[in-house]
Amino acid sequence: MERGSAWKGYGAADIEQLEALAGDYRQFISTCKTERECCAESVRQAEAAGYVALSTALREGRRLRAGDKVWATSQGKAVVLVHIGEQPMEQGMNILGAHIDSPRLDVKQNPLYEKDGFTLLDTHYYGGIKKYQWVALPLAIHGVVAKTDGEVVEVVVGEDADDPVFCVTDLLPHLGQKQMEKKGSEVVEGEDLDVLVGNRAAALGGDAQSLGQSSLRCGTRLVDTPAQSSEVVTVPDQDASGDNLPKKEEEKEAVKAFLLGMLREKYGIEEEDFLSAELEVVPAGAARDMGFDRSMIIGYGQDDRVCAYTSLRAQLALAEGPAPRRTAVCVLVDKEEIGSVGATGMESAFFENAIAEVMALAGEEGDLRLRRALAASCMLSSDVSAGVDPAYASVFEPKNSAYLGRGLVFNKYTGARGKSGSNDARAEFVARVRRVMDDAQVSFQTAELGRVDAGGGGTIAFIPARFGMDVIDSGVPVLSMHSPWEVTSKADIYEARRGYEAFLRNA
């Protein structure tokens, strides 16, 4: 039952639509490198498609009817979109679920220090990474700094052509004999992933060098709250003088003092403000077309933003026509890479509470009706799968693996060893999904996550399945998953977008 390349079935119109989608997707993952940025952009696109805030609907006491569309967020890091269908929600919903967090380096709360004439930021890695992959490459810093007066400074440094970038240094091979003898997991230790951010010392006396001569620029904004804001004030570039440098800092740690002076003058940030900051260190630069034929995309965070983006686009596509038969839902959550925990992960009550509120506004209030609705629903847990890499063929079982260019991937089960930690979709639901994809002429394939006992992994699928709903994993195959730069096929992105919409309309 080998599946052929999806590319073989494309005509000129398909290629045009595929390239347009790929271009929009490249832009999305190039600018949305954190869960906050993904959430904000999802809301922006939803509102452009006619969605209104659930909080607004609640405040105004609106009655939701078929065709109405609402969105809600959790702490600005997770979002749910609901498009009310013709059937009562109690009869079930069609749901797409993906995650918008990705492996990265998080800046610690007390991170800044000077050593041997350098200023560095101490980090704690987030998610499953190969630590040695994060050295000696350009890095950017995205995130927010919350100040005690209520002001929140949004920081993005390292993405514009004129921005500086940062890096984690590596040891030269001439002196790396002992390092190269270590296991891959030990070549670079977690505590050694410190980000180099400065080397310039403040002049004694504080008036010999001007901070205004620095080339540092970034798209920094002040926002009302970390979750959302309707008002954005741009922070202008400002000259600064060394007079802002405290004399004790200057004399003790001149390089750190210079950097603190820059942060103070340019962004109004004091060292203490790192205590209430969320700063994420990610690969710098935009996603790019890959290959002479431009058939692939290389970029950061495609696990799982490739599925989040295609799910979002599928959900918003329904806004262009009549109300769907069943209520369509897209939920994009945080914290999957560390177990779906916390207030913004799938394990939280955010999704359940949001659906309860929507049902109440639709005249279907009550805990029992909510339970019935969730149990009658079906869901695609939209997450990436491991694509077969010929360089590492030994860890894949060829008949049951995902291949780039062959379309949307369905994983009946994931997990490790004896399917530990897996949601295992029932055969009847798999057949239902097959019918939907076949009717829509969507190219798809089925796979496991590598050879039995070679490893394994999980998704959010088992969490909504606890309500009794049918859930199956589906997504896009990826090469170099969890590395700073991951690879996907444009054909698979296109088929995922088409398959997700078909599921929302017809499952």
N, C-alpha and C positions, 0 to 999 in steps of 0.2 A: 504493500500500500504506500509506496513512495510518492510523496507529493512533489510536483514539478515547480519550477520557478514561476512566481507570479508575474515576472516581467514579460514572459512569453505571451501573455494574454492581453497586453495593453495596446490600445490604439493611440492615436495622436491626442484625443480628448483626455484619455486617462493620464497620459504623461503630463499634459498641461496642468491638470488638477493636482497630480502628485507633486510636481515641482512647486506649485503655489503653496500647498500645504507644508512642504519641506522648508520653504523659505520662511513662512510664518513660525514654524516650529523652531528653526535655528534662532530666530530673534527672541523667542520666548525663553529658551534655555540659556541664551547668552546674557539676558538681563535679569532673569529670575533665578538666582543661585541660592536663595534661602527659602525656607518655608514661609516667612513673612512676605517676601516679594512675590512668591507664587500665589499666596492667598489674596494679596492686594490686586494683582493683575487679573485673577479669576473673577473677583468682584467687579472690577472695572469692565471686563468683557460681558459679564452677566447683566450689569445695569444697562450697557449699550444694547443688549438684546431684549430689554424690557423687564428684567427682574427687579423686584423691589425688596428692601430690607424686611426681614421678618419682624424685626423690632418696630419698624414703622407700621406694619400691618397690625401688630398687637396694640400699639399705642392708639391707633385710630379705630380699633375694633372692627376691622374689615372682615367681611364674610368672603372666604376664598371659594371660588367656583372653578369649574373645568376651564382650563386655559390660563389660569392665573399662575404667576411665577414668582417665587420668593427665594431669597438667599439668607444664610446666617453664618456667622463665624464664631470660632472659639479662640479668644485671646489673639486674634490676628494671625493664627498659625494653622487653622483648619477651617474648611468651608464646606457647606452643604447647599446644593441647589435643588429646588423642588419645582417641578412643572406639573400642576394638578391635571389629572386625567379625567376621562368621562366616567369611568367606573369608580365606585366608592373606594377609598383607600383601604378600607377594611378587607377588601377582596385581594389586596396585594399590590406591590409596586415592582417596577423593574429598576434595578439599582446598579450603578457603576461605582466601584470603590477603588481608589488608588492612594498612594502616599506621595508627599511633596518634600520630605526630608531626604537628604543624601549624606553619605560619608564625608567627613571634613575634619578640620582641626578647630576646636573651640578655644578661644582665649580665656585663660583662667581669671578668677576674680581679682587676684593680686598678682598681675602678670609681669609688670615692667621692671626690668633690672639692667644694670650696667656691668659689663665684665670685659676686661682686656681691651677697653676702648670702643666697645660696641654696645648698643642698646638692643635688647631683645624682649620679645613677648613670650611668656611661658604658656604652653597650650596643653589641652587634654583632647586626645583624638576621639571622634564620635563615629560610632558604627564600626563595621568590620572592614579594616583596611590592611593592606600590606604596607607597613610603615616606611620601608625603604623606597617606595614609589613617590613619596612626598618630599624628597630632598632634591635640591638643585633644579628647581623649576620655578617660574614666576608665579607668585601668589598674590591674590587680592584680599581685601578685608571688607566684608559686608556686615551690617548689623545696626544695632541701636545702642545708645547710651542714655539711660534714664537718670535724670538729675533730681535731687531732693526737692526742688521747687516745682516739680511737675512737668518740666520741659523734657522732651524726648528728642535727642539728636539722632537722625538717621545718617549712617555713614556708609559710603561706597568709595573705596580708594583702590585703584589698580586696574580699572577697566577702560578708561579713556586713554587715547594715544599719548596724551601729555601727562598722564598720572605716573607717579612712581609705583613700583611693584616691590614685593618682599620675597623672601625665600628662607628655606631651611637649608643650611649648608651641609656639604658632604665632605668626607675625608679623601684627600688625593690618593690615587692608587699607589704612589711611591711609598706612602707610609701606611697603607691599609692592609698589610699582610695578615695581621691578627683579625682584623675586621672581616676579611674575606673568608676566614676559616669558620665563622659563626654560622648557625642555622639562619635561614631566611627570616624567621620571626625575631631574631636577635641582632641582625646586622645593624639595625637602628632601633634603639630603645625608645619607648613611649615618652620618657622624660627628656629625651634628647631632641624632640620635635619642637624646638624653640625657634621662633620666627625672627630673623634679623631685620631690624627696622631703622637703625641709625648708626652713624659713626662720627658725626660732626660735633665737636665740643663747643660749648659756649665760651666766649671770650671772657677772661677775668675782667671785672668791672662792668660787664654787661652792656657796653655801648660801642664795641668795636665791630660787631657783626649784626646785621639786620635780618630778622626772620623773614622779612618781606622779600629777600633775595632768593628764598627757597622756591623750587619749582613745584612744590606740593599743591595739587588741585584735586578736588573730588566733588562728586555730586552729593553734597550734604544738605539735608533738609531738616527743619524743625517741625515736629508733628504734635498734635494735641494729645493723642494717646497711642500706645504701641499697637492697638488693635485696628483702628481705622481713623481717618481724619479727612475732613472736607476742605481744610485750609492748609496750604503749604507755603511756607515762607523761605525763600532762598537765602542762604548765608553768603554774603558777598566776600570776595577776596579782600583781605586787609593786610596792610603793612604792620609790622610789629617791631618793637625795639627790645633790646636786651634788658630794658628796665623792668620787664615783667619777670625776669629770672631771679628768684630768691637767692640772696647771697650765699646762704648755707648750701643750697643745692649746687650752685655754681662751683663752689670751692671743693665740695665733696665728690660729686659725680657730674662732671661737666658735660658729658655726652647725654646722659639722662636728663640733665637740666635743660639742655638745648631742646630736646624733644618735648619735654613737658611745657616749655615756653611756647612752642609751636601749637601744641594742642590747646593750651590755654587761650592763646591769642586768636587762633583761627576758628576753633570750635567751641570755645568757652568750657572746655573739659578740664577738670582737675584730676589728679591721680586717684583721689578717693572715688571719683565717679566710675572707675573700672569695677567697683564693687557691685554696681547695679547696671552693668552693661551686658549685652549679648552680642558678641562679635565673633563672626565665623570666618575662618581663613579657608579660601577656596582657590582653585586654579584660576589664574588671570587670563583673560582673553575670550574671544567669541568662538562659538561653535563654527565648524567649517564643513564644506563639502569634502568628501574623501574619495580618492580613487581617480584615475584618469577619466573614467566614465561618469564621475560625480554621482555614483549610485548609492553612496553611503554618507553618513554624517558622523563626525567625531566631535565630541563635546563633553563637558562636565555635567554630572548629575542626571544622566539619562535613565538611571535607576533611581526613582521611578517616574521622572517627569515626562518621559516619552509616553507612558500610559496615562498619566494625569492630564497631559495636554490633549491627547486624542480623546479621552473621556470627556473633558470639558467641551471640546469642539463638537462632539456628538450630541451632548446635552443641549448646547446652544442651537444646534441645527434644528431641533424640534420647535424652536420659537418662531420659525419662519412659516409654520403651517398651522392647521387646526390642532386642538388639544389631542394629546395621545390617548389611546384606549385606556391604558393603565398609567397611573402616575409615574413619571420618570424622575429619577433621583441620581444626582452625582455627588459623591462625598469624597473630598480630598483631605487626607489627615496627615498629621505629624507623627514623629517618634517611632515609625515602623522599624527603622534600622536598629533601635535599641529595645524592641519588645512591645511597641505600641502602647507604652505606658503614659501616665501623666494626663493632665486635663485636656490635652490636644491630640492624644493618641486614640486609636480605635477602641481601646479598652475603656475609655472614659464614657460617661453618659451623654456626651455632647450630641451624638447622632440620634440616640433614642429620644432625648429631650426635645430636640428640634422637630423630629417627626411628630411627637405628641402635641407640640404647639400648633403645627400646621394642621393636624387632624382636628384639633379643637376649633380652629378658625374655619375649617371646612364643615363644621357641624357634626363631627364624628368623635366627640370628646369621650374619654373614658379609658381607664387602664386596660380593661379587657379588650376593647376594640383595637387599641394599640398593639396588644399582644397578638391578636388575630391578624392584623395587618402585616406585622413583621414575619409571622410564621407563613403567611401566604405569599410572601415576596420571593423574588429570585434575584440573584446578584452575580455579576462578573467581578471577581476580585482581580482588578487590573494591575498586574505586576509583571515585571520583565522575567524572561527565562534565559538560561545559559545557551548561547548560540555555539554550535560546533565550530571549533577552531582547529584547522588542520595541524597547527603547530603543537597541539596538546590533545591529539585524537585519542590517546589511551584512556582518558577519563570519561569518554562518552560511549554510549551504546548506540551504534548507528541507526538502528531501526526505530528507536524511541528517543530521538534527540531532535532539537530544534535547529533549523538551518536558516541563515540569513537569506532573505529574498523569497521565501516560500510562504509568507503570509503570517497572519495572526496565530499565536500559539495557545493551545489549551492544555493545561496540566490537570488531569483528573485528580492527582494527588501530588503533594510535595513532601516535605519532611526529610528525615535522615534515617539511615539504617532500615528498620522495619516500619517505615512511614511515620516515625515518631514526630509528633507536633504537626501532623498534617490534617487538613480537611480533605476528605475523600468523597468526591461528588458521586451521587447515585447514578446508575446507568440510565434511568428514565430521564433524568435532567440532561445528561450528556446528549442523549438522542434528541431532546427538544432543542438544545443549542445547535446541534448539527443541522437540524431542519431549518432553523432561522438563517444560518450562514449559507446553506445551500440555496435557499429561496432567494437570498440577496446576492448570490454569486460572489460571495466573499472567499478569497483564498485563505485557507487555514491549515494548520498542522497540529499534531498532538505530540507531546514530549514528556519525558521525565527530566529531572535536574541531574543529569549525568548518570554514570554507571552505579549500580547498586553497591552500597558501602564505600563509594568513592568520596562521599561527602553528603551534601544536602543543604536544605534551607527551607524557610517558611515565609508566609505572607500574612495579611490580615484576614484571610478567608475563614479561619476557624472561629474568629470572634463573632461576626454576624451570624454564622451558622448555629451558634448556641440558641438563637431565637427559634430555630427550627426551619429557617428558610433554606432553599436550595442555593448553593454557592459553588462556583468553579473558578479556578485560577485561569486567567487569560492575559496575554500580553505580547510584548515584542521581544524577539531574541536579541541578545547583546553580546558583543565581544569585549573582553577586558573589563568585565563587570567589577564595580567598586574601585577601579583605578581612577586616577585623576582625569583621564580622558577615555571615554567609552565609545564604542562604535555600534551603530545601528544601520539597517538598510531602509532606504526611502520607501521601498515597496512594502515592507512590513508596517511602517508607520501609516501609509495610505490604507492598507487593508485593515489595520486596527481601527482607524477612524471610521471606516465603512462598517466594519463588524459591530462596533459599539453602538452606532446609530441603529443598525438593524435590530439589535437586541432590545434597545429601548422601545422601539416601535412595535415589535412583533413577538417578543418572548411571552 
